Amino acid sequence: MEKEEKKAPKLRFNGYTNDWERKELNNILKINSGRDYKQLNSGSIPVYGTGGYMLSVNDKLSDTDAVGIGRKGTIDKPLYLKAPFWTVDTLFYCTSKESSDVKFIYLLFQIINWKRYDESTGVPSLSKNTISSIKTYVPKVKEQDHISKLFFSLDNTLQLHERKCEELTLIKKALLQKLFPKKDVIKPEVRYKNFNDAWEQRRFKDISKLSQGLQIAISKRFTHPGDGKLFYITNEFLNPNSTVKYYIDSPTKNVIAEKTDILMTRTGNTGKVVTDVEGVYHNNFFKISYNSSKIDRWFLYYLLNSYPIQREILVRAGNSTIPDLNHNDFYGIKIYIPTIEEQIKIGTFLTKVDSLIALHQYKLKKLKQLKKFLLQNMFI
């Protein structure tokens, strides 16, 4: 007879060679029901629902850590519940038995396909019996502890980068408010040393010229680059999660954007600004041409993203179902600009902030990919 396949994950810590055991979840955990909290007073004990933290009360359901899983509604988002806590009746909380580590259970819950066990034709639902009977592979508790420590350390690093991204985004938002003047104000609140002059009032028609893009039929778009084909800059480009990319044959009309050009959406999601991209731009975009000896590219880019200008753009685009900004409305927007030297300093500084945000976003993406890989290879 052929030897039975070894029940072990692809990746393991050194020193562990035993097979993992196949067990029902009821052998490693106890499922507890949440309860209504409305009779309780305000306090310091967190209350959790399927969407996470809700509020704090003066009593607890558990004084040991547990893993929350939705009974109804959101059933595929496990939560690690640090004791003491309270859960509502739509959220089960699972405590560990002696042979298991609660943190390892939390990791197991992340790899279970919970939607597969949905018992309802309407609102997703799970029962205690269904959860209890799910079978999975588990190692001895000592190996569980090693695995959970690795993943919880990784999660802490992920949270650190998430917080950094959030903090830097808030800092950037504040800088855009402080480094550019408020509406009808001739000086910003924050300035570089030795720059004291009032900013000069202009309108966009004085410093820029707009060119509208090109509408290309779907039948003439390609999803892969080829000889002579150019990247087609469409609204999908603005969505960081989109994988859609189009390429087209070189057009006869001059609608080419260089990396130093600034593009802005004129309709739909009006006022979104992009630069540092090359290709043919869609009819939904304006290309904003400017004199680089008088206007710094990055200053103009961040000026367009500043709150007073964004607000003015949205007002002028209208409140119809599909907002649309025309040339004259854009040209008529009143702006204030400093000397080119001060522009360069502001633009350079804000690009450094954006680079920091991008760095943390990149690290966050890579850490998420690493966690996904480890979950796939350190469990059966």
Short mmCIF file of the C-alpha atoms (twelve columns), coordinates in Angstrom:
data_MODEL
# 
_entry.id   MODEL 
# 
loop_
_atom_site.group_PDB 
_atom_site.id 
_atom_site.type_symbol 
_atom_site.label_atom_id 
_atom_site.label_alt_id 
_atom_site.label_comp_id 
_atom_site.label_asym_id 
_atom_site.label_seq_id 
_atom_site.Cartn_x 
_atom_site.Cartn_y 
_atom_site.Cartn_z 
_atom_site.pdbx_PDB_model_num 
ATOM 1   C CA . MET A 1   0.000   0.000  0.000   1 
ATOM 2   C CA . GLU A 2   1.127   3.523  -0.728  1 
ATOM 3   C CA . LYS A 3   2.250   5.469  2.301   1 
ATOM 4   C CA . GLU A 4   -0.386  7.985  3.431   1 
ATOM 5   C CA . GLU A 5   0.436   11.585 2.534   1 
ATOM 6   C CA . LYS A 6   2.060   13.510 5.378   1 
ATOM 7   C CA . LYS A 7   -0.367  15.969 6.951   1 
ATOM 8   C CA . ALA A 8   1.883   19.006 7.324   1 
ATOM 9   C CA . PRO A 9   2.066   22.490 5.752   1 
ATOM 10  C CA . LYS A 10  4.685   23.446 3.168   1 
ATOM 11  C CA . LEU A 11  6.425   25.856 5.547   1 
ATOM 12  C CA . ARG A 12  7.221   25.048 9.190   1 
ATOM 13  C CA . PHE A 13  9.488   26.200 11.976  1 
ATOM 14  C CA . ASN A 14  12.614  24.091 12.494  1 
ATOM 15  C CA . GLY A 15  12.190  21.249 14.958  1 
ATOM 16  C CA . TYR A 16  8.568   20.398 14.142  1 
ATOM 17  C CA . THR A 17  8.040   17.190 12.163  1 
ATOM 18  C CA . ASN A 18  4.848   15.618 13.545  1 
ATOM 19  C CA . ASP A 19  1.723   15.377 11.417  1 
ATOM 20  C CA . TRP A 20  -1.045  17.847 12.067  1 
ATOM 21  C CA . GLU A 21  -4.268  16.322 13.412  1 
ATOM 22  C CA . ARG A 22  -7.600  16.632 11.642  1 
ATOM 23  C CA . LYS A 23  -10.172 17.841 14.155  1 
ATOM 24  C CA . GLU A 24  -13.617 19.343 14.318  1 
ATOM 25  C CA . LEU A 25  -13.617 22.893 15.649  1 
ATOM 26  C CA . ASN A 26  -15.696 21.821 18.662  1 
ATOM 27  C CA . ASN A 27  -12.619 19.887 19.862  1 
ATOM 28  C CA . ILE A 28  -10.458 22.996 20.076  1 
ATOM 29  C CA . LEU A 29  -12.898 25.788 20.953  1 
ATOM 30  C CA . LYS A 30  -16.131 26.689 22.685  1 
ATOM 31  C CA . ILE A 31  -18.714 28.838 20.901  1 
ATOM 32  C CA . ASN A 32  -20.464 31.423 23.050  1 
ATOM 33  C CA . SER A 33  -23.419 33.655 22.180  1 
ATOM 34  C CA . GLY A 34  -23.435 37.415 22.354  1 
ATOM 35  C CA . ARG A 35  -26.181 39.332 24.159  1 
ATOM 36  C CA . ASP A 36  -28.052 42.612 24.089  1 
ATOM 37  C CA . TYR A 37  -26.209 45.447 25.864  1 
ATOM 38  C CA . LYS A 38  -28.974 48.054 26.053  1 
ATOM 39  C CA . GLN A 39  -29.652 47.467 29.747  1 
ATOM 40  C CA . LEU A 40  -26.021 48.328 30.566  1 
ATOM 41  C CA . ASN A 41  -24.569 51.703 31.457  1 
ATOM 42  C CA . SER A 42  -21.698 53.505 29.780  1 
ATOM 43  C CA . GLY A 43  -18.281 52.291 30.887  1 
ATOM 44  C CA . SER A 44  -14.845 51.128 29.746  1 
ATOM 45  C CA . ILE A 45  -15.673 47.617 28.415  1 
ATOM 46  C CA . PRO A 46  -15.773 47.535 24.582  1 
ATOM 47  C CA . VAL A 47  -18.842 46.156 22.798  1 
ATOM 48  C CA . TYR A 48  -18.259 44.422 19.446  1 
ATOM 49  C CA . GLY A 49  -20.595 43.611 16.560  1 
ATOM 50  C CA . THR A 50  -19.873 41.980 13.199  1 
ATOM 51  C CA . GLY A 51  -18.453 45.302 11.967  1 
ATOM 52  C CA . GLY A 52  -16.069 45.703 14.914  1 
ATOM 53  C CA . TYR A 53  -16.085 48.065 17.891  1 
ATOM 54  C CA . MET A 54  -19.417 49.784 18.627  1 
ATOM 55  C CA . LEU A 55  -19.275 51.495 22.057  1 
ATOM 56  C CA . SER A 56  -18.199 50.854 25.670  1 
ATOM 57  C CA . VAL A 57  -20.296 49.633 28.642  1 
ATOM 58  C CA . ASN A 58  -19.868 48.845 32.340  1 
ATOM 59  C CA . ASP A 59  -20.043 45.014 32.216  1 
ATOM 60  C CA . LYS A 60  -18.315 42.135 30.408  1 
ATOM 61  C CA . LEU A 61  -19.308 38.838 28.810  1 
ATOM 62  C CA . SER A 62  -15.799 37.392 28.888  1 
ATOM 63  C CA . ASP A 63  -12.627 37.924 30.893  1 
ATOM 64  C CA . THR A 64  -10.522 35.763 28.532  1 
ATOM 65  C CA . ASP A 65  -9.437  36.577 24.982  1 
ATOM 66  C CA . ALA A 66  -11.618 35.145 22.218  1 
ATOM 67  C CA . VAL A 67  -12.273 35.160 18.473  1 
ATOM 68  C CA . GLY A 68  -15.455 36.751 17.165  1 
ATOM 69  C CA . ILE A 69  -17.311 35.395 14.134  1 
ATOM 70  C CA . GLY A 70  -20.616 36.647 12.761  1 
ATOM 71  C CA . ARG A 71  -23.797 34.715 13.494  1 
ATOM 72  C CA . LYS A 72  -25.771 36.874 11.069  1 
ATOM 73  C CA . GLY A 73  -24.879 39.517 8.514   1 
ATOM 74  C CA . THR A 74  -21.106 39.697 8.081   1 
ATOM 75  C CA . ILE A 75  -19.986 36.100 8.628   1 
ATOM 76  C CA . ASP A 76  -16.535 36.145 7.014   1 
ATOM 77  C CA . LYS A 77  -14.676 38.810 9.027   1 
ATOM 78  C CA . PRO A 78  -13.219 37.204 12.192  1 
ATOM 79  C CA . LEU A 79  -12.216 39.563 15.005  1 
ATOM 80  C CA . TYR A 80  -9.613  39.071 17.713  1 
ATOM 81  C CA . LEU A 81  -11.315 40.108 20.962  1 
ATOM 82  C CA . LYS A 82  -9.043  41.235 23.772  1 
ATOM 83  C CA . ALA A 83  -10.628 40.633 27.191  1 
ATOM 84  C CA . PRO A 84  -12.611 42.026 28.855  1 
ATOM 85  C CA . PHE A 85  -15.316 42.609 26.218  1 
ATOM 86  C CA . TRP A 86  -19.000 42.283 25.354  1 
ATOM 87  C CA . THR A 87  -20.479 41.048 22.049  1 
ATOM 88  C CA . VAL A 88  -23.937 41.658 20.589  1 
ATOM 89  C CA . ASP A 89  -26.210 38.750 19.672  1 
ATOM 90  C CA . THR A 90  -25.179 38.759 15.995  1 
ATOM 91  C CA . LEU A 91  -21.571 37.949 16.937  1 
ATOM 92  C CA . PHE A 92  -20.435 34.633 18.435  1 
ATOM 93  C CA . TYR A 93  -17.277 34.675 20.524  1 
ATOM 94  C CA . CYS A 94  -15.102 31.556 20.576  1 
ATOM 95  C CA . THR A 95  -12.810 30.725 23.477  1 
ATOM 96  C CA . SER A 96  -10.038 28.138 23.295  1 
ATOM 97  C CA . LYS A 97  -9.861  24.754 24.995  1 
ATOM 98  C CA . GLU A 98  -6.699  23.513 26.722  1 
ATOM 99  C CA . SER A 99  -5.266  21.892 23.576  1 
ATOM 100 C CA . SER A 100 -5.429  25.086 21.524  1 
ATOM 101 C CA . ASP A 101 -4.151  28.649 21.426  1 
ATOM 102 C CA . VAL A 102 -6.780  31.368 20.918  1 
ATOM 103 C CA . LYS A 103 -4.467  33.364 18.659  1 
ATOM 104 C CA . PHE A 104 -3.967  30.302 16.457  1 
ATOM 105 C CA . ILE A 105 -7.757  29.903 16.266  1 
ATOM 106 C CA . TYR A 106 -7.967  33.500 15.020  1 
ATOM 107 C CA . LEU A 107 -5.526  32.600 12.237  1 
ATOM 108 C CA . LEU A 108 -7.469  29.434 11.370  1 
ATOM 109 C CA . PHE A 109 -10.629 31.520 11.069  1 
ATOM 110 C CA . GLN A 110 -8.887  33.725 8.493   1 
ATOM 111 C CA . ILE A 111 -8.304  30.790 6.116   1 
ATOM 112 C CA . ILE A 112 -11.756 29.179 6.473   1 
ATOM 113 C CA . ASN A 113 -14.126 29.907 3.580   1 
ATOM 114 C CA . TRP A 114 -17.032 31.004 5.777   1 
ATOM 115 C CA . LYS A 115 -19.372 31.824 2.897   1 
ATOM 116 C CA . ARG A 116 -19.285 28.145 1.997   1 
ATOM 117 C CA . TYR A 117 -21.092 27.436 5.280   1 
ATOM 118 C CA . ASP A 118 -23.772 30.119 4.878   1 
ATOM 119 C CA . GLU A 119 -27.105 28.584 5.907   1 
ATOM 120 C CA . SER A 120 -29.437 31.278 4.600   1 
ATOM 121 C CA . THR A 121 -30.898 32.221 1.236   1 
ATOM 122 C CA . GLY A 122 -31.193 35.819 2.443   1 
ATOM 123 C CA . VAL A 123 -29.032 37.466 5.107   1 
ATOM 124 C CA . PRO A 124 -25.844 35.357 5.552   1 
ATOM 125 C CA . SER A 125 -26.072 33.201 8.690   1 
ATOM 126 C CA . LEU A 126 -24.050 30.669 10.685  1 
ATOM 127 C CA . SER A 127 -25.134 28.370 13.515  1 
ATOM 128 C CA . LYS A 128 -23.170 26.911 16.417  1 
ATOM 129 C CA . ASN A 129 -23.671 23.396 15.036  1 
ATOM 130 C CA . THR A 130 -22.289 24.365 11.633  1 
ATOM 131 C CA . ILE A 131 -19.206 26.038 13.100  1 
ATOM 132 C CA . SER A 132 -18.603 23.177 15.559  1 
ATOM 133 C CA . SER A 133 -18.620 20.534 12.815  1 
ATOM 134 C CA . ILE A 134 -16.094 22.269 10.507  1 
ATOM 135 C CA . LYS A 135 -12.997 20.102 10.187  1 
ATOM 136 C CA . THR A 136 -9.466  21.484 9.997   1 
ATOM 137 C CA . TYR A 137 -5.868  20.487 10.633  1 
ATOM 138 C CA . VAL A 138 -4.100  21.652 13.797  1 
ATOM 139 C CA . PRO A 139 -0.605  21.056 15.231  1 
ATOM 140 C CA . LYS A 140 0.370   20.629 18.875  1 
ATOM 141 C CA . VAL A 141 -0.184  23.721 21.010  1 
ATOM 142 C CA . LYS A 142 3.544   24.577 21.155  1 
ATOM 143 C CA . GLU A 143 3.737   24.847 17.354  1 
ATOM 144 C CA . GLN A 144 0.464   26.819 17.368  1 
ATOM 145 C CA . ASP A 145 2.124   29.310 19.709  1 
ATOM 146 C CA . HIS A 146 5.142   29.748 17.409  1 
ATOM 147 C CA . ILE A 147 2.915   30.327 14.375  1 
ATOM 148 C CA . SER A 148 0.594   32.789 16.120  1 
ATOM 149 C CA . LYS A 149 3.536   34.838 17.462  1 
ATOM 150 C CA . LEU A 150 4.885   35.219 13.914  1 
ATOM 151 C CA . PHE A 151 1.559   36.357 12.479  1 
ATOM 152 C CA . PHE A 152 0.703   38.697 15.346  1 
ATOM 153 C CA . SER A 153 4.127   40.333 14.971  1 
ATOM 154 C CA . LEU A 154 3.416   40.713 11.250  1 
ATOM 155 C CA . ASP A 155 -0.017  42.197 12.002  1 
ATOM 156 C CA . ASN A 156 1.571   44.726 14.366  1 
ATOM 157 C CA . THR A 157 3.928   45.823 11.580  1 
ATOM 158 C CA . LEU A 158 0.987   46.074 9.165   1 
ATOM 159 C CA . GLN A 159 -0.928  48.249 11.623  1 
ATOM 160 C CA . LEU A 160 2.123   50.467 12.093  1 
ATOM 161 C CA . HIS A 161 2.323   51.188 8.353   1 
ATOM 162 C CA . GLU A 162 -1.445  51.697 8.165   1 
ATOM 163 C CA . ARG A 163 -1.234  54.274 10.954  1 
ATOM 164 C CA . LYS A 164 1.733   55.957 9.242   1 
ATOM 165 C CA . CYS A 165 -0.251  56.221 5.998   1 
ATOM 166 C CA . GLU A 166 -3.265  57.655 7.851   1 
ATOM 167 C CA . GLU A 167 -1.134  60.142 9.799   1 
ATOM 168 C CA . LEU A 168 0.785   61.308 6.735   1 
ATOM 169 C CA . THR A 169 -2.444  61.693 4.759   1 
ATOM 170 C CA . LEU A 170 -3.847  63.894 7.543   1 
ATOM 171 C CA . ILE A 171 -0.606  65.897 7.643   1 
ATOM 172 C CA . LYS A 172 -0.781  66.416 3.874   1 
ATOM 173 C CA . LYS A 173 -4.406  67.560 4.153   1 
ATOM 174 C CA . ALA A 174 -3.437  70.067 6.849   1 
ATOM 175 C CA . LEU A 175 -0.470  71.319 4.783   1 
ATOM 176 C CA . LEU A 176 -2.685  71.884 1.746   1 
ATOM 177 C CA . GLN A 177 -4.873  74.064 3.975   1 
ATOM 178 C CA . LYS A 178 -1.985  75.968 5.569   1 
ATOM 179 C CA . LEU A 179 0.444   76.397 2.648   1 
ATOM 180 C CA . PHE A 180 -2.202  77.868 0.324   1 
ATOM 181 C CA . PRO A 181 -4.328  80.949 1.108   1 
ATOM 182 C CA . LYS A 182 -7.965  80.603 2.082   1 
ATOM 183 C CA . LYS A 183 -10.555 82.048 -0.263  1 
ATOM 184 C CA . ASP A 184 -10.005 85.790 -0.863  1 
ATOM 185 C CA . VAL A 185 -6.950  85.847 1.448   1 
ATOM 186 C CA . ILE A 186 -3.652  87.112 -0.030  1 
ATOM 187 C CA . LYS A 187 -1.250  85.156 2.210   1 
ATOM 188 C CA . PRO A 188 -1.162  81.563 3.486   1 
ATOM 189 C CA . GLU A 189 -1.010  80.791 7.218   1 
ATOM 190 C CA . VAL A 190 2.348   78.974 6.963   1 
ATOM 191 C CA . ARG A 191 5.319   80.176 4.897   1 
ATOM 192 C CA . TYR A 192 9.009   79.557 4.413   1 
ATOM 193 C CA . LYS A 193 11.427  81.961 6.067   1 
ATOM 194 C CA . ASN A 194 12.275  85.126 4.096   1 
ATOM 195 C CA . PHE A 195 9.075   84.988 2.022   1 
ATOM 196 C CA . ASN A 196 6.816   87.811 3.182   1 
ATOM 197 C CA . ASP A 197 5.240   89.399 0.111   1 
ATOM 198 C CA . ALA A 198 1.526   89.080 -0.545  1 
ATOM 199 C CA . TRP A 199 0.596   86.525 -3.184  1 
ATOM 200 C CA . GLU A 200 -0.598  87.993 -6.484  1 
ATOM 201 C CA . GLN A 201 -4.192  87.554 -7.576  1 
ATOM 202 C CA . ARG A 202 -4.708  85.845 -10.931 1 
ATOM 203 C CA . ARG A 203 -7.268  83.730 -12.707 1 
ATOM 204 C CA . PHE A 204 -6.529  80.403 -14.315 1 
ATOM 205 C CA . LYS A 205 -6.978  82.006 -17.738 1 
ATOM 206 C CA . ASP A 206 -3.896  84.145 -16.961 1 
ATOM 207 C CA . ILE A 207 -1.567  81.218 -16.279 1 
ATOM 208 C CA . SER A 208 -2.911  78.213 -18.209 1 
ATOM 209 C CA . LYS A 209 -4.538  76.898 -21.347 1 
ATOM 210 C CA . LEU A 210 -6.874  73.912 -21.559 1 
ATOM 211 C CA . SER A 211 -6.950  71.180 -24.203 1 
ATOM 212 C CA . GLN A 212 -9.654  68.530 -24.255 1 
ATOM 213 C CA . GLY A 213 -8.921  64.835 -24.824 1 
ATOM 214 C CA . LEU A 214 -10.140 62.259 -27.302 1 
ATOM 215 C CA . GLN A 215 -12.999 59.740 -27.119 1 
ATOM 216 C CA . ILE A 216 -11.915 56.401 -28.581 1 
ATOM 217 C CA . ALA A 217 -14.503 53.690 -29.241 1 
ATOM 218 C CA . ILE A 218 -14.192 50.497 -27.188 1 
ATOM 219 C CA . SER A 219 -13.713 48.508 -30.404 1 
ATOM 220 C CA . LYS A 220 -10.504 50.462 -31.110 1 
ATOM 221 C CA . ARG A 221 -8.951  49.929 -27.679 1 
ATOM 222 C CA . PHE A 222 -6.433  47.219 -26.868 1 
ATOM 223 C CA . THR A 223 -5.709  45.666 -23.481 1 
ATOM 224 C CA . HIS A 224 -2.044  45.001 -24.284 1 
ATOM 225 C CA . PRO A 225 0.653   47.346 -25.610 1 
ATOM 226 C CA . GLY A 226 2.037   46.788 -29.072 1 
ATOM 227 C CA . ASP A 227 4.089   48.408 -31.815 1 
ATOM 228 C CA . GLY A 228 3.093   52.037 -32.243 1 
ATOM 229 C CA . LYS A 229 0.377   51.836 -29.584 1 
ATOM 230 C CA . LEU A 230 0.096   54.423 -26.833 1 
ATOM 231 C CA . PHE A 231 -1.289  54.179 -23.310 1 
ATOM 232 C CA . TYR A 232 -4.851  55.528 -23.183 1 
ATOM 233 C CA . ILE A 233 -5.425  57.558 -20.003 1 
ATOM 234 C CA . THR A 234 -9.034  56.962 -18.927 1 
ATOM 235 C CA . ASN A 235 -10.966 57.322 -15.671 1 
ATOM 236 C CA . GLU A 236 -9.931  53.764 -14.735 1 
ATOM 237 C CA . PHE A 237 -6.415  55.131 -14.263 1 
ATOM 238 C CA . LEU A 238 -7.665  57.107 -11.246 1 
ATOM 239 C CA . ASN A 239 -8.801  53.948 -9.433  1 
ATOM 240 C CA . PRO A 240 -5.786  52.463 -7.590  1 
ATOM 241 C CA . ASN A 241 -7.498  49.050 -7.472  1 
ATOM 242 C CA . SER A 242 -8.299  48.906 -11.174 1 
ATOM 243 C CA . THR A 243 -6.361  46.496 -13.366 1 
ATOM 244 C CA . VAL A 244 -7.881  47.871 -16.592 1 
ATOM 245 C CA . LYS A 245 -5.361  49.385 -18.992 1 
ATOM 246 C CA . TYR A 246 -6.081  50.425 -22.571 1 
ATOM 247 C CA . TYR A 247 -3.754  51.115 -25.494 1 
ATOM 248 C CA . ILE A 248 -4.647  52.734 -28.818 1 
ATOM 249 C CA . ASP A 249 -3.088  53.489 -32.180 1 
ATOM 250 C CA . SER A 250 -1.426  56.897 -32.461 1 
ATOM 251 C CA . PRO A 251 -4.188  59.473 -33.105 1 
ATOM 252 C CA . THR A 252 -4.020  62.178 -35.763 1 
ATOM 253 C CA . LYS A 253 -5.140  64.828 -33.255 1 
ATOM 254 C CA . ASN A 254 -2.532  66.145 -30.781 1 
ATOM 255 C CA . VAL A 255 -3.896  64.764 -27.515 1 
ATOM 256 C CA . ILE A 256 -0.623  63.445 -26.107 1 
ATOM 257 C CA . ALA A 257 0.259   64.030 -22.454 1 
ATOM 258 C CA . GLU A 258 3.906   64.114 -21.426 1 
ATOM 259 C CA . LYS A 259 5.101   63.324 -17.900 1 
ATOM 260 C CA . THR A 260 5.410   67.022 -17.053 1 
ATOM 261 C CA . ASP A 261 1.840   67.777 -18.159 1 
ATOM 262 C CA . ILE A 262 -1.049  68.099 -15.728 1 
ATOM 263 C CA . LEU A 263 -4.391  66.429 -16.439 1 
ATOM 264 C CA . MET A 264 -7.667  67.079 -14.654 1 
ATOM 265 C CA . THR A 265 -11.044 65.363 -14.999 1 
ATOM 266 C CA . ARG A 266 -13.691 67.737 -16.318 1 
ATOM 267 C CA . THR A 267 -16.781 65.535 -15.989 1 
ATOM 268 C CA . GLY A 268 -18.121 62.786 -13.740 1 
ATOM 269 C CA . ASN A 269 -15.556 62.595 -10.943 1 
ATOM 270 C CA . THR A 270 -14.676 66.232 -11.624 1 
ATOM 271 C CA . GLY A 271 -11.494 67.869 -10.356 1 
ATOM 272 C CA . LYS A 272 -9.240  64.825 -9.984  1 
ATOM 273 C CA . VAL A 273 -5.695  65.875 -10.882 1 
ATOM 274 C CA . VAL A 274 -2.885  63.663 -12.233 1 
ATOM 275 C CA . THR A 275 0.632   64.240 -13.492 1 
ATOM 276 C CA . ASP A 276 3.694   62.093 -14.207 1 
ATOM 277 C CA . VAL A 277 1.838   59.976 -16.773 1 
ATOM 278 C CA . GLU A 278 2.414   59.630 -20.520 1 
ATOM 279 C CA . GLY A 279 -0.130  58.765 -23.191 1 
ATOM 280 C CA . VAL A 280 -3.258  59.836 -25.018 1 
ATOM 281 C CA . TYR A 281 -5.810  61.366 -22.659 1 
ATOM 282 C CA . HIS A 282 -9.529  60.656 -22.758 1 
ATOM 283 C CA . ASN A 283 -12.217 63.238 -23.514 1 
ATOM 284 C CA . ASN A 284 -13.105 63.285 -19.798 1 
ATOM 285 C CA . PHE A 285 -9.787  65.043 -19.120 1 
ATOM 286 C CA . PHE A 286 -8.446  68.536 -19.660 1 
ATOM 287 C CA . LYS A 287 -4.725  68.946 -20.243 1 
ATOM 288 C CA . ILE A 288 -3.591  72.089 -18.422 1 
ATOM 289 C CA . SER A 289 -0.726  73.769 -20.281 1 
ATOM 290 C CA . TYR A 290 1.349   76.376 -18.400 1 
ATOM 291 C CA . ASN A 291 4.511   78.464 -18.706 1 
ATOM 292 C CA . SER A 292 7.099   76.589 -16.617 1 
ATOM 293 C CA . SER A 293 9.210   79.738 -16.179 1 
ATOM 294 C CA . LYS A 294 6.309   81.388 -14.323 1 
ATOM 295 C CA . ILE A 295 4.441   78.440 -12.776 1 
ATOM 296 C CA . ASP A 296 6.120   75.471 -11.115 1 
ATOM 297 C CA . ARG A 297 4.510   72.172 -12.133 1 
ATOM 298 C CA . TRP A 298 4.283   70.736 -8.640  1 
ATOM 299 C CA . PHE A 299 3.025   73.993 -7.154  1 
ATOM 300 C CA . LEU A 300 0.250   74.054 -9.751  1 
ATOM 301 C CA . TYR A 301 -0.536  70.386 -9.113  1 
ATOM 302 C CA . TYR A 302 -0.980  70.941 -5.366  1 
ATOM 303 C CA . LEU A 303 -2.757  74.265 -5.884  1 
ATOM 304 C CA . LEU A 304 -5.352  72.410 -7.955  1 
ATOM 305 C CA . ASN A 305 -5.674  69.890 -5.118  1 
ATOM 306 C CA . SER A 306 -6.038  72.537 -2.389  1 
ATOM 307 C CA . TYR A 307 -9.420  72.831 -0.662  1 
ATOM 308 C CA . PRO A 308 -10.488 76.310 -1.935  1 
ATOM 309 C CA . ILE A 309 -9.776  75.395 -5.571  1 
ATOM 310 C CA . GLN A 310 -11.352 71.935 -5.336  1 
ATOM 311 C CA . ARG A 311 -14.461 73.472 -3.804  1 
ATOM 312 C CA . GLU A 312 -14.656 76.114 -6.535  1 
ATOM 313 C CA . ILE A 313 -14.230 73.481 -9.260  1 
ATOM 314 C CA . LEU A 314 -17.060 71.350 -7.854  1 
ATOM 315 C CA . VAL A 315 -19.373 74.372 -7.496  1 
ATOM 316 C CA . ARG A 316 -18.727 75.470 -11.081 1 
ATOM 317 C CA . ALA A 317 -19.130 71.931 -12.422 1 
ATOM 318 C CA . GLY A 318 -22.745 71.982 -11.180 1 
ATOM 319 C CA . ASN A 319 -24.925 69.645 -9.162  1 
ATOM 320 C CA . SER A 320 -26.423 67.695 -12.047 1 
ATOM 321 C CA . THR A 321 -26.332 63.900 -12.251 1 
ATOM 322 C CA . ILE A 322 -23.065 64.154 -14.194 1 
ATOM 323 C CA . PRO A 323 -21.106 67.290 -13.147 1 
ATOM 324 C CA . ASP A 324 -19.331 68.959 -16.074 1 
ATOM 325 C CA . LEU A 325 -16.716 71.732 -15.957 1 
ATOM 326 C CA . ASN A 326 -16.364 73.840 -19.102 1 
ATOM 327 C CA . HIS A 327 -13.351 75.885 -20.219 1 
ATOM 328 C CA . ASN A 328 -14.707 79.303 -19.267 1 
ATOM 329 C CA . ASP A 329 -15.796 78.210 -15.785 1 
ATOM 330 C CA . PHE A 330 -12.300 76.899 -15.095 1 
ATOM 331 C CA . TYR A 331 -10.590 79.955 -16.576 1 
ATOM 332 C CA . GLY A 332 -12.680 82.225 -14.331 1 
ATOM 333 C CA . ILE A 333 -11.500 80.708 -11.033 1 
ATOM 334 C CA . LYS A 334 -9.615  83.273 -8.963  1 
ATOM 335 C CA . ILE A 335 -6.267  82.152 -7.524  1 
ATOM 336 C CA . TYR A 336 -3.311  83.592 -5.612  1 
ATOM 337 C CA . ILE A 337 0.280   82.750 -6.517  1 
ATOM 338 C CA . PRO A 338 3.695   83.658 -5.013  1 
ATOM 339 C CA . THR A 339 7.067   84.120 -6.717  1 
ATOM 340 C CA . ILE A 340 8.444   81.165 -8.674  1 
ATOM 341 C CA . GLU A 341 11.067  80.608 -5.938  1 
ATOM 342 C CA . GLU A 342 8.410   80.180 -3.263  1 
ATOM 343 C CA . GLN A 343 6.333   78.002 -5.601  1 
ATOM 344 C CA . ILE A 344 9.276   75.643 -6.092  1 
ATOM 345 C CA . LYS A 345 9.851   75.310 -2.339  1 
ATOM 346 C CA . ILE A 346 6.177   74.511 -1.678  1 
ATOM 347 C CA . GLY A 347 5.920   72.064 -4.567  1 
ATOM 348 C CA . THR A 348 9.172   70.268 -3.683  1 
ATOM 349 C CA . PHE A 349 8.176   69.896 -0.021  1 
ATOM 350 C CA . LEU A 350 4.738   68.453 -0.811  1 
ATOM 351 C CA . THR A 351 6.210   65.950 -3.284  1 
ATOM 352 C CA . LYS A 352 8.423   64.661 -0.448  1 
ATOM 353 C CA . VAL A 353 5.327   64.144 1.711   1 
ATOM 354 C CA . ASP A 354 3.664   62.254 -1.144  1 
ATOM 355 C CA . SER A 355 6.796   60.128 -1.576  1 
ATOM 356 C CA . LEU A 356 6.655   59.156 2.104   1 
ATOM 357 C CA . ILE A 357 2.986   58.201 1.784   1 
ATOM 358 C CA . ALA A 358 3.746   56.143 -1.338  1 
ATOM 359 C CA . LEU A 359 6.634   54.389 0.452   1 
ATOM 360 C CA . HIS A 360 4.431   53.288 3.363   1 
ATOM 361 C CA . GLN A 361 1.657   52.250 0.961   1 
ATOM 362 C CA . TYR A 362 4.171   50.129 -0.968  1 
ATOM 363 C CA . LYS A 363 5.464   48.488 2.215   1 
ATOM 364 C CA . LEU A 364 1.892   47.874 3.345   1 
ATOM 365 C CA . LYS A 365 1.066   46.209 0.023   1 
ATOM 366 C CA . LYS A 366 4.143   43.964 0.236   1 
ATOM 367 C CA . LEU A 367 3.399   43.004 3.857   1 
ATOM 368 C CA . LYS A 368 -0.165  42.054 2.910   1 
ATOM 369 C CA . GLN A 369 1.192   39.910 0.091   1 
ATOM 370 C CA . LEU A 370 3.624   38.274 2.528   1 
ATOM 371 C CA . LYS A 371 0.847   37.541 5.017   1 
ATOM 372 C CA . LYS A 372 -1.322  36.023 2.279   1 
ATOM 373 C CA . PHE A 373 1.593   33.820 1.164   1 
ATOM 374 C CA . LEU A 374 2.290   32.656 4.723   1 
ATOM 375 C CA . LEU A 375 -1.378  31.887 5.392   1 
ATOM 376 C CA . GLN A 376 -1.423  29.775 2.237   1 
ATOM 377 C CA . ASN A 377 1.782   27.888 3.087   1 
ATOM 378 C CA . MET A 378 1.880   27.589 6.895   1 
ATOM 379 C CA . PHE A 379 -1.583  26.014 7.153   1 
ATOM 380 C CA . ILE A 380 -3.164  22.955 5.582   1 
# 
